[in-house]
Amino acid sequence: MRRSGNEFVIIAVYVDDLNIIGTPEELPKAINCLKKEFEMKDLGRTKYCLGLQVEHLKNGILVHQETYIAKVLKRFYMDKSHPLSTPMVVRSLDVKKDPFRPRESDEELLGPEVPYLSAIGALMYLANHTRPDITFAVNLLARYSSAPTRRHWNGIKHILRYLRGTMDMGYSIQKYPIVI
């Protein structure tokens, strides 16, 4: 990052890819400086970077993972499921169905055929990148990774159904300050 007064340039590097953002005055200077040293090809505005989709809007950008969510839903056979409006149920009226309670001694553990850890990993990836709205529910269910039950798996499916209905959600980054 380079900053002078209100002018700035930020260069994000990953292996051989660069994303460069900055003010209109500083951006061309930085690009010309890099082109003197390296062979470069301008691919235009970023649309996809490290699994994140970037949509350029009139007043800023929207960063989301709609494509990744679609793949996750398909992988866990939830792509045709009925969408839900919340990432978790606070408490079930039926205590036996509450997905956030620890395992009871008489409850059967899930077998290796149920991809519980794989689902937790996929959901954590989303929570850490563009979906902080699922973080609390995912972390609660991750506690039971060593001994998950059918109730805990139902909690995972609940989050997946929530994602099915909110696939286009992500971070909105505005160009100008928003007055609230």
C-alpha positions as CSV (number, residue, x, y, z in Angstrom):
1,M,0.0,0.0,0.0
2,R,1.2,3.5,-0.8
3,R,-0.5,6.6,0.5
4,S,0.1,10.3,0.2
5,G,-2.5,12.6,1.5
6,N,-5.9,11.4,0.1
7,E,-4.3,9.5,-2.7
8,F,-3.5,5.7,-2.4
9,V,-2.7,2.5,-4.2
10,I,-3.2,-1.0,-2.8
11,I,-1.6,-4.0,-4.6
12,A,-2.8,-7.4,-3.6
13,V,-0.5,-10.2,-4.8
14,Y,-1.3,-13.9,-4.9
15,V,1.3,-16.1,-6.8
16,D,1.3,-14.4,-10.2
17,D,-1.9,-12.5,-10.0
18,L,-2.3,-8.9,-9.0
19,N,-5.3,-6.9,-7.9
20,I,-4.6,-3.2,-7.9
21,I,-7.0,-0.6,-6.5
22,G,-6.4,3.1,-5.9
23,T,-7.4,6.7,-6.6
24,P,-7.6,7.8,-10.2
25,E,-4.4,9.9,-9.8
26,E,-2.2,7.2,-8.3
27,L,-3.4,4.1,-10.1
28,P,-1.9,4.8,-13.5
29,K,1.4,5.7,-11.9
30,A,1.6,2.4,-10.1
31,I,0.6,0.4,-13.1
32,N,3.2,2.1,-15.3
33,C,5.9,1.5,-12.7
34,L,5.0,-2.2,-12.6
35,K,4.9,-2.5,-16.4
36,K,8.5,-1.1,-16.6
37,E,9.7,-4.1,-14.4
38,F,7.3,-6.9,-15.4
39,E,5.4,-8.2,-18.4
40,M,1.8,-7.6,-17.5
41,K,-1.6,-8.1,-19.0
42,D,-4.6,-6.0,-17.9
43,L,-7.6,-8.3,-17.5
44,G,-9.9,-5.5,-16.6
45,R,-12.1,-5.3,-13.5
46,T,-11.9,-8.2,-11.1
47,K,-14.9,-10.5,-11.4
48,Y,-13.5,-13.6,-9.5
49,C,-10.6,-13.8,-7.1
50,L,-9.6,-16.7,-4.8
51,G,-13.1,-18.1,-4.8
52,L,-14.8,-14.8,-4.2
53,Q,-17.1,-13.3,-6.8
54,V,-16.9,-9.5,-7.2
55,E,-19.8,-7.6,-8.7
56,H,-19.1,-4.0,-9.6
57,L,-22.1,-1.8,-8.8
58,K,-22.8,1.9,-9.4
59,N,-21.9,2.9,-5.8
60,G,-19.3,0.2,-4.9
61,I,-18.8,-3.6,-5.1
62,L,-20.5,-6.7,-3.8
63,V,-18.3,-9.6,-2.8
64,H,-20.1,-12.9,-2.5
65,Q,-19.7,-16.7,-3.0
66,E,-22.9,-17.7,-4.9
67,T,-21.1,-20.2,-7.1
68,Y,-19.3,-21.8,-4.2
69,I,-22.6,-22.1,-2.2
70,A,-24.3,-23.7,-5.2
71,K,-21.5,-26.3,-5.3
72,V,-21.7,-27.0,-1.6
73,L,-25.5,-27.4,-1.7
74,K,-25.2,-29.8,-4.6
75,R,-22.4,-31.7,-2.8
76,F,-24.6,-32.3,0.2
77,Y,-27.8,-32.9,-1.9
78,M,-29.4,-29.8,-0.6
79,D,-29.6,-27.9,-3.9
80,K,-33.4,-28.7,-4.2
81,S,-34.2,-28.1,-0.5
82,H,-36.8,-25.6,0.7
83,P,-35.0,-22.4,1.7
84,L,-35.2,-21.1,5.3
85,S,-35.0,-17.5,6.6
86,T,-32.7,-18.0,9.6
87,P,-29.4,-19.8,10.0
88,M,-30.4,-21.6,13.1
89,V,-33.3,-22.4,15.4
90,V,-32.7,-20.8,18.8
91,R,-34.3,-23.6,20.7
92,S,-36.5,-26.4,19.5
93,L,-39.8,-26.8,21.4
94,D,-39.0,-30.5,21.4
95,V,-35.8,-30.9,23.5
96,K,-35.0,-34.2,21.8
97,K,-34.6,-32.3,18.4
98,D,-32.5,-29.4,19.6
99,P,-29.4,-29.5,17.4
100,F,-27.3,-27.4,19.8
101,R,-27.5,-29.7,22.9
102,P,-24.6,-32.1,23.7
103,R,-25.0,-35.7,22.8
104,E,-27.2,-37.8,25.1
105,S,-25.8,-41.1,26.4
106,D,-28.5,-43.1,24.5
107,E,-28.0,-41.2,21.2
108,E,-26.3,-43.0,18.3
109,L,-23.3,-41.3,16.7
110,L,-23.3,-40.6,13.0
111,G,-21.4,-43.1,10.9
112,P,-18.5,-42.2,8.5
113,E,-21.0,-42.2,5.6
114,V,-22.4,-38.9,6.8
115,P,-20.0,-36.1,5.7
116,Y,-20.3,-34.0,8.9
117,L,-16.7,-32.8,9.1
118,S,-16.7,-32.0,5.4
119,A,-19.9,-29.9,5.8
120,I,-18.4,-28.1,8.8
121,G,-15.3,-27.3,6.8
122,A,-17.3,-25.9,3.9
123,L,-19.5,-23.8,6.2
124,M,-16.5,-22.5,8.1
125,Y,-14.9,-21.4,4.8
126,L,-18.0,-19.5,3.9
127,A,-18.4,-18.0,7.4
128,N,-14.7,-16.8,7.3
129,H,-14.9,-15.2,3.9
130,T,-18.3,-13.7,3.1
131,R,-21.0,-15.1,5.4
132,P,-20.5,-13.9,9.0
133,D,-24.3,-14.4,9.5
134,I,-23.7,-18.2,9.8
135,T,-20.6,-18.0,12.0
136,F,-22.4,-18.5,15.4
137,A,-24.4,-21.5,14.2
138,V,-21.5,-23.1,12.5
139,N,-19.3,-22.7,15.6
140,L,-21.9,-24.3,17.8
141,L,-22.2,-27.3,15.6
142,A,-18.4,-27.6,15.1
143,R,-18.2,-28.3,18.8
144,Y,-19.7,-31.7,18.2
145,S,-17.3,-32.7,15.3
146,S,-15.8,-35.5,17.3
147,A,-19.2,-37.1,18.2
148,P,-22.0,-35.8,16.0
149,T,-25.5,-37.2,16.1
150,R,-28.5,-37.0,13.8
151,R,-29.6,-33.9,15.6
152,H,-26.3,-32.1,14.9
153,W,-26.5,-33.2,11.2
154,N,-30.0,-31.7,11.1
155,G,-28.5,-28.4,12.4
156,I,-26.0,-28.5,9.5
157,K,-28.9,-29.1,7.0
158,H,-30.7,-26.1,8.5
159,I,-27.8,-23.8,7.8
160,L,-27.5,-25.2,4.2
161,R,-31.2,-24.5,3.7
162,Y,-30.7,-21.0,4.9
163,L,-27.8,-20.6,2.5
164,R,-30.1,-21.9,-0.3
165,G,-32.4,-18.9,0.3
166,T,-29.6,-16.3,0.7
167,M,-27.1,-17.4,-1.9
168,D,-26.6,-13.8,-3.3
169,M,-25.7,-12.3,0.1
170,G,-22.2,-11.0,0.8
171,Y,-20.2,-8.0,1.7
172,S,-21.2,-4.6,0.1
173,I,-18.4,-2.1,0.0
174,Q,-19.5,1.4,-0.8
175,K,-17.5,4.0,-2.7
176,Y,-18.8,6.9,-0.7
177,P,-19.5,7.2,3.0
178,I,-23.1,6.3,3.8
179,V,-25.0,8.7,6.0
180,I,-27.2,6.9,8.5
